Amino acid sequence: MASSSQPKCLVRGSINIDEFFALPHIVRPGETISSTSLTKRAGGKGANQAYAVARGGGAVDLDGCIGKDGEWVRGFLKEGGVSDGKLITLDDELTGRAIIQSASDGENSIVLHAGANYHLPSPLPSPNLQAYTHVLLQNEIPLQSTLSYLKASKQEGLISVFNPSPMLSPAQLREFPWDCLSWLIVNEGELFDLLDAFDESQTKKKKQQNLEELELEELKKRSTEGILNLHRNSYFSKDINIICTLGSKGILYSNPTSGSDDVGHLPAGKLVNPLKDTTGAGDCFAGYFVAGLMRGEGLEQVLKTCLTACAICVENQGAMESVPSRETVLSRLS
């Protein structure tokens, strides 16, 4: 484990080339519409979050794979402060792709092609995490690899953060080594996916519908109950700290390792400019969150900084390109 005076994060995750199709609205089933523009940008949840850690002021290495067509992505990451020493270029694979429908109202829809992200050496080596204090993981690479890094982080005593997006299957969620995890970051829909997966009764509640349409107090009530129920579940661990993002309604957070059983709420950061694109907000939050943990700041301060970073993020187009610098975030906070 790295010296506590020199915190460093390893992000093991995906690297994509994002292809943005600008559309008047998300395509409906059976519909064909023309895009008004096509833009290619660097992306992938692993790369996005690593970039956000760096923009948030944290030292970070990105561990992943690209094809030869993705060397420009490597360059972009390095310019943003991400170390590429663990980034491998494969000769016989294409860089992962994300086909993103970006609607005029700021909403988006994404189709993924794994490409080089699903490359695994055989046999799978044990991760060497001795140079790190924090590990940040998502779910756009083979689960086998994610689990190996999570278990290794537990053995080394690292702080581990998991953002399970795209969501795992119910069977994978029930078998997941939750006792290896320090922090879980989910949105309200993913929170209820977890609860559904852990419900072994034959009388499951219907999927929580139209959560985004609920008034704030009702959404907070349902999601708070969900977090408390998650901590009580035998599949889960009562010692995992949870952040549940609620989009424009802010976040809920539970920090049982601090000795508190309370679930707190913070409102979303205030927009100064019009909403443009929500694509990178979740990854911006995760990266800024880890950067704040690495500085040893108080939790509420870390979260307020994250929410302000996300507000600036959604005022701009793109994923990585929309992640603000720490100086910009601190300026708005002041």
Backbone hydrogen bonds, N-H to C=O, Kabsch-Sander energy under -0.5 kcal/mol:
donor,donor_aa,acceptor,acceptor_aa,energy
2,A,132,Y,-1.2
6,Q,3,S,-2.1
9,C,59,A,-2.6
10,L,134,H,-2.3
11,V,9,C,-0.5
11,V,61,D,-2.8
12,R,10,L,-0.6
12,R,136,L,-1.4
13,G,11,V,-0.7
13,G,63,D,-1.7
16,N,43,G,-2.8
17,I,96,G,-2.6
18,D,16,N,-0.6
18,D,41,R,-3.3
19,E,98,A,-3.1
20,F,18,D,-0.6
20,F,39,T,-3.3
21,F,19,E,-0.6
21,F,100,I,-3.2
22,A,20,F,-0.6
22,A,37,S,-2.1
23,L,102,S,-2.3
31,E,28,R,-2.4
36,T,22,A,-2.5
37,S,22,A,-0.6
39,T,20,F,-2.0
41,R,18,D,-2.7
43,G,16,N,-2.8
47,A,14,S,-2.4
48,N,44,G,-3.4
49,Q,45,K,-2.4
50,A,46,G,-2.3
51,Y,47,A,-2.6
52,A,48,N,-2.1
53,V,49,Q,-2.2
54,A,50,A,-2.2
55,R,51,Y,-2.7
56,G,52,A,-1.9
57,G,54,A,-1.7
58,G,53,V,-2.8
61,D,9,C,-2.4
62,L,83,S,-1.9
63,D,11,V,-3.1
63,D,61,D,-0.5
64,G,62,L,-0.6
64,G,86,K,-1.0
66,I,88,I,-2.6
68,K,90,L,-0.7
68,K,93,E,-0.5
70,G,67,G,-2.1
71,E,68,K,-1.2
73,V,70,G,-0.9
74,R,70,G,-1.5
75,G,71,E,-1.9
76,F,72,W,-2.0
77,L,73,V,-2.5
78,K,74,R,-2.4
79,E,75,G,-2.2
80,G,76,F,-1.3
81,G,78,K,-1.5
82,V,77,L,-2.4
83,S,60,V,-2.5
87,L,84,D,-1.8
88,I,64,G,-2.7
88,I,86,K,-0.7
90,L,66,I,-3.0
90,L,88,I,-0.5
96,G,15,I,-0.8
97,R,113,H,-2.4
98,A,17,I,-1.8
99,I,111,V,-3.2
100,I,19,E,-2.7
100,I,98,A,-0.8
101,Q,99,I,-0.5
101,Q,109,S,-3.1
102,S,21,F,-2.6
102,S,100,I,-0.7
103,A,101,Q,-0.7
103,A,107,E,-2.4
104,S,23,L,-1.0
106,G,103,A,-1.9
109,S,101,Q,-1.6
111,V,99,I,-2.2
113,H,97,R,-2.8
116,A,94,L,-2.3
117,N,114,A,-1.9
118,Y,115,G,-1.6
119,H,116,A,-1.9
129,L,127,P,-0.7
132,Y,129,L,-1.8
133,T,8,K,-2.9
134,H,8,K,-1.8
135,V,159,I,-2.4
136,L,10,L,-2.3
137,L,161,V,-2.7
138,Q,12,R,-0.6
139,N,165,S,-1.4
145,S,142,P,-1.0
146,T,142,P,-1.7
147,L,143,L,-2.8
148,S,144,Q,-1.6
149,Y,145,S,-2.0
150,L,146,T,-2.3
151,K,147,L,-2.7
152,A,148,S,-1.9
153,S,149,Y,-2.1
154,K,150,L,-1.7
155,Q,151,K,-2.0
156,E,152,A,-1.9
157,G,153,S,-0.7
157,G,154,K,-0.8
158,L,153,S,-2.7
159,I,133,T,-2.5
160,S,158,L,-0.6
161,V,135,V,-2.6
162,F,183,W,-2.4
163,N,137,L,-2.5
165,S,163,N,-2.5
173,L,169,S,-2.5
174,R,170,P,-2.0
175,E,171,A,-1.5
176,F,172,Q,-0.8
178,W,176,F,-2.1
180,C,177,P,-2.2
181,L,178,W,-1.8
182,S,160,S,-1.0
183,W,160,S,-2.4
184,L,241,N,-2.6
185,I,162,F,-2.5
186,V,184,L,-0.5
186,V,243,I,-2.6
188,E,245,T,-1.2
191,L,187,N,-2.1
192,F,188,E,-1.6
193,D,189,G,-1.6
194,L,190,E,-2.1
195,L,191,L,-1.8
196,D,192,F,-2.4
197,A,193,D,-2.2
198,F,194,L,-1.8
199,D,195,L,-0.7
199,D,196,D,-0.8
200,E,198,F,-0.9
213,E,210,N,-1.3
214,L,211,L,-1.4
219,L,215,E,-2.6
220,K,216,L,-3.0
221,K,217,E,-2.2
222,R,218,E,-2.6
223,S,219,L,-2.6
224,T,220,K,-2.6
225,E,221,K,-2.3
226,G,222,R,-2.0
227,I,223,S,-2.4
228,L,224,T,-2.4
229,N,225,E,-2.5
230,L,226,G,-2.1
231,H,227,I,-2.0
232,R,228,L,-1.2
233,N,229,N,-0.8
233,N,230,L,-1.0
236,F,233,N,-0.7
240,I,237,S,-1.4
241,N,182,S,-2.4
242,I,254,S,-2.0
243,I,184,L,-2.7
244,C,252,L,-2.8
245,T,186,V,-2.7
245,T,243,I,-0.6
246,L,250,G,-3.4
249,K,246,L,-1.9
250,G,247,G,-1.7
251,I,266,L,-2.4
252,L,244,C,-2.6
253,Y,264,G,-2.2
254,S,242,I,-3.0
255,N,262,D,-0.6
258,S,255,N,-2.0
259,G,256,P,-1.9
260,S,255,N,-0.9
264,G,253,Y,-2.8
264,G,262,D,-0.5
266,L,251,I,-2.1
269,G,307,L,-0.5
276,K,314,V,-3.2
277,D,314,V,-1.8
278,T,106,G,-1.7
280,G,318,G,-0.7
281,A,278,T,-1.3
284,C,280,G,-2.4
285,F,281,A,-2.4
286,A,282,G,-2.2
287,G,283,D,-2.4
288,Y,284,C,-2.5
289,F,285,F,-2.4
290,V,286,A,-2.0
291,A,287,G,-2.2
292,G,288,Y,-2.1
293,L,289,F,-2.3
294,M,290,V,-2.5
295,R,291,A,-1.1
296,G,292,G,-0.6
296,G,293,L,-1.2
297,E,292,G,-1.6
302,V,298,G,-2.4
303,L,299,L,-2.7
304,K,300,E,-2.4
305,T,301,Q,-2.1
306,C,302,V,-2.3
307,L,303,L,-2.5
308,T,304,K,-2.0
309,A,305,T,-2.4
310,C,306,C,-2.3
311,A,307,L,-1.8
312,I,308,T,-2.0
313,C,309,A,-2.3
314,V,310,C,-2.4
315,E,311,A,-0.6
315,E,312,I,-0.7
316,N,313,C,-1.7
320,M,42,A,-0.7
322,S,319,A,-0.5
323,V,320,M,-1.8
326,R,55,R,-1.4
329,V,325,S,-1.9
330,L,326,R,-2.9
331,S,327,E,-2.0
332,R,328,T,-1.8
333,L,329,V,-2.4
334,S,330,L,-1.8
